[in-house]
Amino acid sequence: MTQSAIDISSQDDYPTRLPEEQWQERKDPVVWGKWTPEAPLTRAETHQFDKDGFLILKGVFSATEVAALQAESARMRSGETQLAAENVITEPGSDEVRTVFRLDEQSTLFDRLARDKRIAGRVSYLLDDEVYLHQSRLNYKPGFTGKEFYWHSDFETWHAEDGMPRMRAISASVLLTDNDALNGPLMLMPGSHKTFVACAGETPDDNHKTSLKKQEIGVPSHDSLTRMAETFGIDYAAGRAGTVILFDCNTLHGSNGNITPFPRSNAFFVYNAWSNRVVAPFAAKAPRPAFLSSRNPQGPISIEGGKLV
């Protein structure tokens, strides 16, 4: 029987937002599942995810599927659909849409994408558990003006401000446009996921209101980032539209701004193990709003096979 969220929250194994920054050894597995020939990833892919903390899966979705996702993405961004104001984050200093949250709740097609076996099935295998969506969103990085996303570990925020107990969550980025070295692709530090950087400083009230535009609390210091980069190096996740990038919740990642004429966008799903459901925040007075952290999921998602369209 899997542990309940109550059982695993009895102690804090990843204290953060401390008076001084600290490095801590990861206490959880990276790959929770045991590989067999029937696994949805090869032995080599499973090993690479365990070693690097991320995996690039090319050609997962067909050109027809990508075209449908692109059309739906454009429709949501254009204002044609009625999106709640709290679900839309604009670029710093402009009204250009940066992020649309609650993707699965606002689009039947993206809800189906979130439950697709080619993504959710592989994540469920790696986590060795049923999964639910902790968060979902569309990320846009327009040409010429798309701003950077600063270096961070997602788990640090999810643990501190959402109450995610263990490192048992995986993010999936579905590329809706071609991502290359020039237009602000996802950058990652391979191997960084095995060290938890406990950040310095207390969590301000309603920290999410500013961190969604520019994150300043819960990010490693320049010294830590330099040491991590010197130790592990920096890689970037390039691929054609239809590529899927899976990365561990504690992998340090970020992205540069996009000053090319070519926009970059992706659908982003955070899968948390059902046994790892969030509890009270570990380093904040109150949890972030539900559009950032699903606090009362009705049950694990129902994974579906077959084509999207």
N, C-alpha and C positions, 0 to 999 in steps of 0.2 A: 504494500500500500504506500502511495506517495505521501510525503509529509504535508500537513496542512500549512497554510500561510501563518496560522497562529503558532504552530510548533517551531517554525524556522525563524520567527521574529523575536525570540526570547532574549537574544543578545545581539549586539552590534559588532560584527566581525570586520566592518569597514568604516571605522570612525573617520569623519572628515569635517571640514569647516572648523579647523583647529587654530589655536594661536600661532602655530608655525606649521609650515608644509612638511609632510612626511611621506616616505615611500614605504609601502607595505607589500608583502608577497601575496599573490592571489591565493585564496583558500579554496576555490571551487574548480572543478574540472572545466576545460574548454569544450571538449566533446563529451557529452554525457552518454550518448548512445554507443553501443558496441557494433563495430562494422561486421557485416556479413555480405556474401555475394548478392543478396537481395536488397541491399541498402540502396537508396536513391542517389547516392554519391559513390564514386569509386573509392577504393582504398587510398589512392594517391590524393584525391581531392579532400578526403577526410583528414588525412595527415597534414596536408597543406593548411587547412583551416585551423587545425590544432596548433601548428607551428607559427603561422603568420597572424592569425586572428582575423583573416578575411579570405574570401574566395571570389574570383571573377568567373561567372558562368556566361559564356557568349552564345548568342543565337538561341536563347531560350524561347523567345516569342517571335512569331512570324511577321513578315511585313504587313500582312492584312490585320493582324492583331494590333500591331504598333500603330497603324493608321487610325484604327478605331479609338485607341487610347489617346492619341494626339488630338483627335477631333473633340473628344470629350473633355480633355484638359483645356483646350482653347475655349470651349463653351463655358466652362466654369470660370475661367479667368476673365472672360469678356464682360461679365456682369449679367449675362443672359439668365443664369440661375440665381435664385435668391439665397445668398449665403449669409448666415448670421455674422454680425460685425466681429464678434470675438473669435471667429474661425479664420479671419483674414488678417495677415500681417504684411505691412507694406515695407518697402525699402527705406532705410534711414534717409530722411531728408526729402522723400518724394512719396507720391501716391501709387507708385508702381508696385504691383503685387509681388511679394517675396515668397509667401507661404500660404497655403490653404489647408486648414486642419479638418479633422473628422471626415476624411476623404471617403471612407467606406460607408458613412451614414448619409452622404449627399449624392452618391452616384451608384446606381445599380451595377454599372460596368466595373467600376473600381472596387466595389464590394466583392464582385466575382473574382477580380484579379487578386485581392487579398487572400482569398480562400483557395487559390489555384494550387494544385498538387505540385506543380513544378517549383513553387516557392515554399508554401506552407508545409508541404510534405517533407521537403528536405530539411527545413528548420525543425520540424517536429522530431525527425530522426536525430539531428545533432543534439537537441535538448533532451531527447528520450522522454518526452511527455506530450500530452495534448497542449495546445497553445491557444492564446487569445491575443487580441490586438491591444497592446498597451497604448499605442498612439498610431495615427496614420496622417499623412499629409502629402500635398503636392508642393514640391520645391521648384521655384523658378529662379533662373539667373539670366536676366535679359542681356542682350548684346549691348556693349558700350558702357552700361551703368550697373551691371550686376555686382553686388558687394560680396566681400569675403565672408566665410564662416570660420571663426577663429578656432584654434586647436583646443580640443577638449575630449574627455571621456564621457560618453553618454551616461554610463552607470553612476558616475559621481553625482550627477544631478538627479537621476532617477532614485538613487538611494537617499540622498540628502533631502530632497524636496518632495519626492513622491512616495517614499517608503518602500522601495523595491528591496527585498531582503538579500537575495543572493545574485551572483553573476550567472544568471540562467536565462538570458534574453539575447536575441539576435535581431539585428536590423537588416532589412532587405531594401535595396535601392534598385528600382526598375528604370532603366534609362529610356526616356521617351524621345530624346534627341541624341545625336552622336556626341560622345564626350571624348575629347582628345587632350593633349598636353597644354593646349593654349586657352581653352574656354572655361577655365575654372573647374576642373574635374575634382572628384574626391581624392584627397591625399591621405595616406595612412602611414603609420610607423609600424612595420611588421615586427611582431614579437612584443610590442609594448603592452599588449593585453594581459601579460602575466605579472605585471607590476601595477599596483593601485597607487596612484598619486593622490594622497589625502590633502586637499587644498586648504590654504589658510584663509581666515576671515569668517565672520558670522554671516548668516543668510539674512539679507534685509527683508522686511515685510513686502509681499507682492513683488518679489524679485523677478518673476517671469515677465512682468510688464515692460521691463527694459532689456532683459537678457535675450528675449526673442529677436530683438533688433540688433543688439550688440552685447555679447556675453562677457562679463567682467568678473563676476563672482563664480567660483567653482571651476576655474581654469588653472592649469599648472603655471608656475613661474617661468620666466625666460630661462633661468638656470636649469630647471628640470627639463624643459623642452629641448634645450641645447644638449644636455647629457643624454636624453632619450634618443635624439636624432643622431648623435655621435655613436651611440651604442647599436641602434637598430637600423639607421638609415630612414629615408623617406621614399615611399613608392606612390604612384598615382594609378587610379583605376580608370583606364580608358576602355572604350568599347563603342560599337555601333548601337543605335537604338534597338531595343529588344534584349540587350544584355542585362543580367541581374548580378548585383554585387551583394554578397552576404558578409556581414562583419559583426564580430563579437561586441557585446555591450561595453567592454572596457578598452577596446582598441582606440588609441589616440588618433584623431582624425580632424581634418579641417579642409578648407578649400580657398583658393585665391579668388580675387575678383575677376570679372569677365569684361575686358575692354575690347574683345573682338566683336565683329558685327553678328556673330553667330550665337543665338541663345542656347542655354543649357537648361534642361528641365528633367525631373524624375519624380516618380511616385515612390513614396517612402513608407514602409510598414515596419513597426516595431512589434515583434512577437515575443511574448513573455510566457514562460512555462506556467501551466495552470497551477502547479504546486507552489509557484513563486509569486502569487498575487500580492499586490501592495498592501501595506499596513500603514500605521502612522509614520509620518516623515521622521527620519533619523537625525536631521539637522536643520529643521525649519519649524516655525510655530504652527503652520497650517499647510495642508497639502495644496499643490497647484490645482487649478481648475480642471474639470473633467475632460475638457477638450485636449488637454495635454497629457492626462493620465487617467485611463479608464479605471475607476475605483470599484465599480460594482458590475463586472461582466456577468451576463446571465448564464454563460457556459462557454466551453471551448468552441472555437469556430468549426464549422463543418467543411472539411477539405473536399474539393471537387476536382475530378479529372476532365480531360477533354479540352477542346479549343475554347477561347473566349468568345469568338464570333464565328 
